[in-house]
Amino acid sequence: MPVARNEQLIRQHKLLQLLEFSRFGRTIEELRSDLVADLGLTTLHGRTVRRDIEALQAAGYDIQNDMVERGRIYKLGRNHTAVHEIAFSATELIALAIGRELLTPLMGTQYWQGIETFWNKVQEAIPEGVYEHYERYRKVLYVSGTPSKTYAAQAGMLKTITRCILEHRVVEIQYKSVGREASRRRIEPYALAVHQSSIYVVAAAPEVTDASERLRNWKLDRFQQATVTDDYFKPDKKVDLNRFLSKSIGIFSGESSTQVQIRLGPRSASYLKEDPWHPDQRLEPIESTSGGPNEPTDFILTVPATHPRELLPKVLALGADAEVISPPEYREAVAQVVSTLSSRYKIDEASDAK
């Protein structure tokens, strides 16, 4: 798409936002001034703003105008969302179109069916010109990097588990952990959680007596069967699911997390600033041991973790630019893996000399 066309779409989208949040309407000059300020434009003529309004009206938007004391004002009519028969704003519809792509791991489940049904209703209800506008603007942002996996095969189990969550029923499951034989368990489901495109069932294990260890995350991929029982459970009012799911960088269970310290080189520290591992992480500069005096070339990352295994892939991905400092068990876990890899990839000096 030509650059000019992109600029027009961005400008028209911003114009709709301005009109959506303007209760008493805006004059052409007020809209022009806001567009210049919000989009960082150097120049913008009032005629261009008027042409944008006419283009949006032609696409089906109910933009009305009226003469008031301060001049001719433009505002969205009462039917601007009922163009689609649904109480939708322009921003919300664009967000839905983009957000739908982020939910592809739910494809095949009742949640995806709800998303698709709703999206189809939107497509049927809005005029063709309006939909084409959204489609063009949506292509400004592409979503990639999501794993190509779905939970279509587990759709039936998801329905069963969802029902048990709502009714506080105990679920009998057949669960196969990696490297272990499948076993039958009874769990008390509290919620579903999506972590890195995988679905987990947050549930308590009734046979566990230690209250701090009862709540766990069970990966749905490992469920071989889920059956509703006639037994009910009383949810623990002390359970804070938001806190439980946000206390660590991964999805491993545990009532408390451990503060892990990792020494990072400047390159890795830059990556961690761009893409943090956890909202509560701390990245602090330290004095360089090899550079000039007081030169903060290295950093100490402090981040919460529940188990060494959730930290291993992240640390190893940074290579020699990352060193786990503490606690000892986390450092030892990384050291063992590095030692194994070193032996496995050891170069045969004799054959290399040939």
Buried (B, 14 or more C-beta within 10 A) or exposed (E): EEEEEBEBBBBBBBBBBBBBEBEEBBBBEBBBBBBBEEEEEEEBEEEBBBEBBEBBBEBBBBBBBEEEEEEEBBBBEEEBBEBBEBEBBBBBBBEBBBEBEEBBBBBBBEBBEEBEEEEEEBBEBBEEBBBEBBEBBBEEEEEEEEEEEBBEEBBEBBEBBBEBBEEBBBBBBBBEEEEEEBEEBBBBBBBBBBEEBBBBBBBBBBEEEEEEEBBBBBBBBBBEBBBBEEEEBEEEEEBEEEEBBBBBBBBBBBBEBBEBBBBBBBEBBEBBEEEBBBEBBEBEBEEBEEEEEEEEBBBBBBBBBBBBEBBBEBBEEBEEBBBBBEBEEBBEBBEEBEEEEEEEEEEEEEEEEE
